[in-house]
Amino acid sequence: MVEGESVRRVLCVRNLSSKAYVLRIDCADMPFEPGQHIALGVYGDPDIREYSIYSSPGAPYLEVLITETDPGMVSRKLRRLSSGDCVLVNGPYGFFTLPENRDCRVLAVATGSGIAPFHSMNGAYPDLDLLVLHGIREEAEAYEREDYRQYLSCTSRADDGDFHGRVTDYLQGNEVDADAYVYLCGNCEMIYAAYDLLQEKGIAPEKIKTEVYF
Ligand SMILES: Cc1cc2nc3c(=O)[nH]c(=O)nc-3n(C[C@H](O)[C@H](O)[C@H](O)COP(=O)(O)OP(=O)(O)OC[C@H]3O[C@@H](n4cnc5c(N)ncnc54)[C@H](O)[C@@H]3O)c2cc1C
């Protein structure tokens, strides 16, 4: 094993839909900052992938929110695990974290499972002024939205969310506070398009942080 790597037990798998689930791991002793990710794989399997931490520091477990993809080498295997099975965990990694002074407004823009780091931030800092803008296909993908203090779904396929359209359509048509920090997480298409829009709206590049999943 390399430094930082450990074998951990699965506590449970919480199914959110036919495609998405939360994997809970016995890994509460690993210090991390909300926004960071781990590298994770089935123990004994050579394939490892990165996953943002969904739970918040202080929880008696560590959780990740995973969307199964095609072909889904790792995301599908992890879903089939049961309580007591072993996973390989590495980390934590990354700098997609909040500024030290959190007395600021934060606009979090996510697509799909890119909401995971914002769930961790939301739970860790109850006083943080955090608005989550979540790009999904339909409202059924607004997983555990009741956990967030300020949440707005942008549904692209069905007209059943808070806003009908992509997160970039929402950003285009609405003002963004020039003093806010903006965090973008998910697929690169959204991140590039949102970044350009935010620059047009006068948000300084040093106020924008990005985490590209694929
Ligand atoms: C820093 C970082 C953090 C990440 N955090 C998460 C997370 O919290 N939750 C999560 O579900 N994934 C996350 N990912 C993506 C994850 O690492 C894997 O790429 C994903 O699970 C697919 O791996 P796989 O082996 O199942 O699929 P593979 O067999 O490797 O196939 C990959 C295919 O899935 C697509 N893809 C990759 N990620 C996604 C995704 N999230 N949604 C839709 N399509 C995708 C790719 O474009 C490609 O077509 C993160 C990636 C990075 C770089």
The ligand as a MOL file (V3000), in Angstrom:
LIG
                    3D

  0  0  0     0  0            999 V3000
M  V30 BEGIN CTAB
M  V30 COUNTS 53 58 0 0 0
M  V30 BEGIN ATOM
M  V30 1 C -12.0130 15.4090 -8.6430 0
M  V30 2 C -13.1380 14.4950 -9.0980 0
M  V30 3 C -14.2070 14.2670 -8.2620 0
M  V30 4 C -15.2660 13.4340 -8.6760 0
M  V30 5 N -16.3200 13.2500 -7.8480 0
M  V30 6 C -17.3610 12.5000 -8.2480 0
M  V30 7 C -18.5120 12.3420 -7.4010 0
M  V30 8 O -18.5840 12.8800 -6.2750 0
M  V30 9 N -19.5300 11.5510 -7.8510 0
M  V30 10 C -19.4870 10.9250 -9.0940 0
M  V30 11 O -20.4570 10.2200 -9.4400 0
M  V30 12 N -18.4210 11.0700 -9.9040 0
M  V30 13 C -17.3640 11.8200 -9.5110 0
M  V30 14 N -16.2600 11.9450 -10.3300 0
M  V30 15 C -16.1960 11.0990 -11.5540 0
M  V30 16 C -15.6030 9.7210 -11.1740 0
M  V30 17 O -14.2360 9.8680 -10.7960 0
M  V30 18 C -15.6450 8.7100 -12.3260 0
M  V30 19 O -15.1160 9.2810 -13.4970 0
M  V30 20 C -17.0530 8.1810 -12.6100 0
M  V30 21 O -17.5940 7.5200 -11.4630 0
M  V30 22 C -17.0160 7.1980 -13.7880 0
M  V30 23 O -16.1240 6.1660 -13.4570 0
M  V30 24 P -16.4470 4.6720 -13.9320 0
M  V30 25 O -15.2220 3.8490 -13.7280 0
M  V30 26 O -17.6940 4.1750 -13.3160 0
M  V30 27 O -16.7350 4.8720 -15.4880 0
M  V30 28 P -15.7750 4.5410 -16.6970 0
M  V30 29 O -15.8910 3.1180 -17.0450 0
M  V30 30 O -14.4030 5.1060 -16.4390 0
M  V30 31 O -16.5050 5.4460 -17.8040 0
M  V30 32 C -16.3980 6.8500 -17.7440 0
M  V30 33 C -17.5490 7.4990 -18.4990 0
M  V30 34 O -18.3870 8.1900 -17.5800 0
M  V30 35 C -18.4420 9.6000 -17.8590 0
M  V30 36 N -18.5160 10.2420 -16.5320 0
M  V30 37 C -17.5270 10.3440 -15.6080 0
M  V30 38 N -18.0010 10.8930 -14.4620 0
M  V30 39 C -19.3150 11.1230 -14.6570 0
M  V30 40 C -20.3180 11.6770 -13.8280 0
M  V30 41 N -20.0800 12.0590 -12.5640 0
M  V30 42 N -21.5760 11.7930 -14.3510 0
M  V30 43 C -21.8490 11.3870 -15.6220 0
M  V30 44 N -20.9120 10.8470 -16.4520 0
M  V30 45 C -19.6580 10.7190 -15.9840 0
M  V30 46 C -17.1920 9.8490 -18.6650 0
M  V30 47 O -17.3170 10.9360 -19.5540 0
M  V30 48 C -17.0480 8.5430 -19.4500 0
M  V30 49 O -17.9140 8.5350 -20.5790 0
M  V30 50 C -15.2160 12.7970 -9.9550 0
M  V30 51 C -14.1080 13.0350 -10.7910 0
M  V30 52 C -13.0980 13.8650 -10.3910 0
M  V30 53 C -11.9400 14.1070 -11.3190 0
M  V30 END ATOM
M  V30 BEGIN BOND
M  V30 1 1 1 2
M  V30 2 1 2 3
M  V30 3 2 2 52
M  V30 4 2 3 4
M  V30 5 1 4 5
M  V30 6 1 4 50
M  V30 7 2 5 6
M  V30 8 1 6 7
M  V30 9 1 6 13
M  V30 10 2 7 8
M  V30 11 1 7 9
M  V30 12 1 9 10
M  V30 13 2 10 11
M  V30 14 1 10 12
M  V30 15 2 12 13
M  V30 16 1 13 14
M  V30 17 1 14 15
M  V30 18 1 14 50
M  V30 19 1 15 16
M  V30 20 1 16 17
M  V30 21 1 16 18
M  V30 22 1 18 19
M  V30 23 1 18 20
M  V30 24 1 20 21
M  V30 25 1 20 22
M  V30 26 1 22 23
M  V30 27 1 23 24
M  V30 28 2 24 25
M  V30 29 1 24 26
M  V30 30 1 24 27
M  V30 31 1 27 28
M  V30 32 2 28 29
M  V30 33 1 28 30
M  V30 34 1 28 31
M  V30 35 1 31 32
M  V30 36 1 32 33
M  V30 37 1 33 34
M  V30 38 1 33 48
M  V30 39 1 34 35
M  V30 40 1 35 36
M  V30 41 1 35 46
M  V30 42 1 36 37
M  V30 43 1 36 45
M  V30 44 2 37 38
M  V30 45 1 38 39
M  V30 46 1 39 40
M  V30 47 2 39 45
M  V30 48 1 40 41
M  V30 49 2 40 42
M  V30 50 1 42 43
M  V30 51 2 43 44
M  V30 52 1 44 45
M  V30 53 1 46 47
M  V30 54 1 46 48
M  V30 55 1 48 49
M  V30 56 2 50 51
M  V30 57 1 51 52
M  V30 58 1 52 53
M  V30 END BOND
M  V30 END CTAB
M  END
